[in-house]
Amino acid sequence: CATIVGRTATPSDTVVLTCDSMLLLDGVLTGKPHTADVAREQWRRMRGGTGQLLTGHHVTRISGGALSGQAARTASTTIHFADVDDATIDAYVGTGEPLSVAGAFTLDGLGGWFVDRIDGDPSSVVGIGLPTVRELLAAVGVDVTDLWRHGPDAQ
């Protein structure tokens, strides 16, 4: 993902957040499977086991048109997968959901049914680790509350 997460009180002060995730499973990094066959095979390796979802985050601050700060970190969350049978894997892959997500699963969608437990930050599994981003923003001199909308147009 890449997004402008907000502007501070100064209109020329912009914060850009980029992030992406990969699953470390049995010493091998895997990203988005893109095909049903790859997703199905990955789920057969994952079921009943654990993996590390690694989410890299990078914050860039631009003030007055110039780079004024950068910070980066990777968050690691341990995922404990359910021991699902082949029919369940086929049904999940058939939804199309696991084809376009890192590790072939989601925590906040249908794949959440097949995650028994996580150890770590759930928001990093969803895609953007809020505690990690808060700390990276602080490292570039931005308090997260500076990015909240204020005034009559705030929602």
C-alpha positions, -999 to 999 in steps of 0.1 A, spaced: 0 0 0 11 36 -5 -10 65 8 -7 100 20 -18 95 56 -24 132 62 -13 167 64 -3 184 96 -16 219 105 9 233 80 -5 227 44 30 222 30 37 194 55 28 160 41 33 124 55 34 95 31 31 59 44 41 29 23 38 -7 35 36 -43 23 34 -78 38 48 -112 32 43 -145 50 74 -164 62 65 -201 62 90 -228 68 119 -204 59 103 -193 26 88 -158 20 55 -159 2 35 -130 -11 2 -129 -30 -5 -163 -47 -24 -148 -76 -37 -182 -88 -60 -207 -72 -34 -235 -76 -8 -216 -57 -32 -205 -30 -44 -241 -26 -9 -255 -23 1 -228 2 -29 -235 24 -20 -272 24 15 -262 37 0 -237 63 -28 -258 78 -22 -268 114 11 -248 115 24 -213 122 39 -186 101 53 -151 106 35 -123 88 61 -96 82 47 -62 75 72 -35 64 63 1 70 80 33 58 70 68 66 83 98 47 77 134 58 79 162 33 79 198 46 80 228 23 86 206 -7 117 190 7 123 156 25 124 163 62 123 128 77 121 91 70 116 61 93 111 24 86 104 -8 105 91 -43 100 64 -57 123 63 -95 128 31 -113 139 29 -151 145 -1 -167 129 -14 -200 141 -35 -216 113 -63 -241 118 -59 -276 106 -85 -274 78 -93 -302 54 -89 -301 16 -127 -294 10 -125 -263 32 -93 -251 15 -110 -256 -19 -141 -237 -7 -120 -208 6 -98 -206 -25 -130 -207 -46 -141 -174 -30 -112 -157 -47 -103 -139 -15 -69 -155 -8 -56 -149 -44 -47 -112 -39 -35 -111 -3 -1 -118 13 1 -153 27 -32 -163 10 -53 -153 40 -71 -125 56 -78 -119 93 -106 -95 87 -124 -115 60 -133 -150 53 -98 -163 61 -103 -152 97 -123 -184 102 -91 -204 97 -68 -185 120 -68 -201 155 -47 -174 171 -22 -147 165 7 -135 187 14 -98 179 -4 -68 165 -36 -77 147 -36 -44 128 -3 -53 111 -20 -85 98 -49 -64 84 -23 -44 66 -11 -13 85 3 -18 120 -11 11 139 14 10 169 43 7 144 30 37 123 25 58 154 61 52 165 74 59 130 54 91 128 70 102 162 104 94 148 98 120 120 84 145 144 47 140 138 22 132 166 -6 110 152 -32 134 166 -17 161 142 -32 141 114 -67 140 127 -92 163 111 -102 193 132 -128 220 127 -162 221 112 -154 197 83 -141 170 107 -159 137 108 
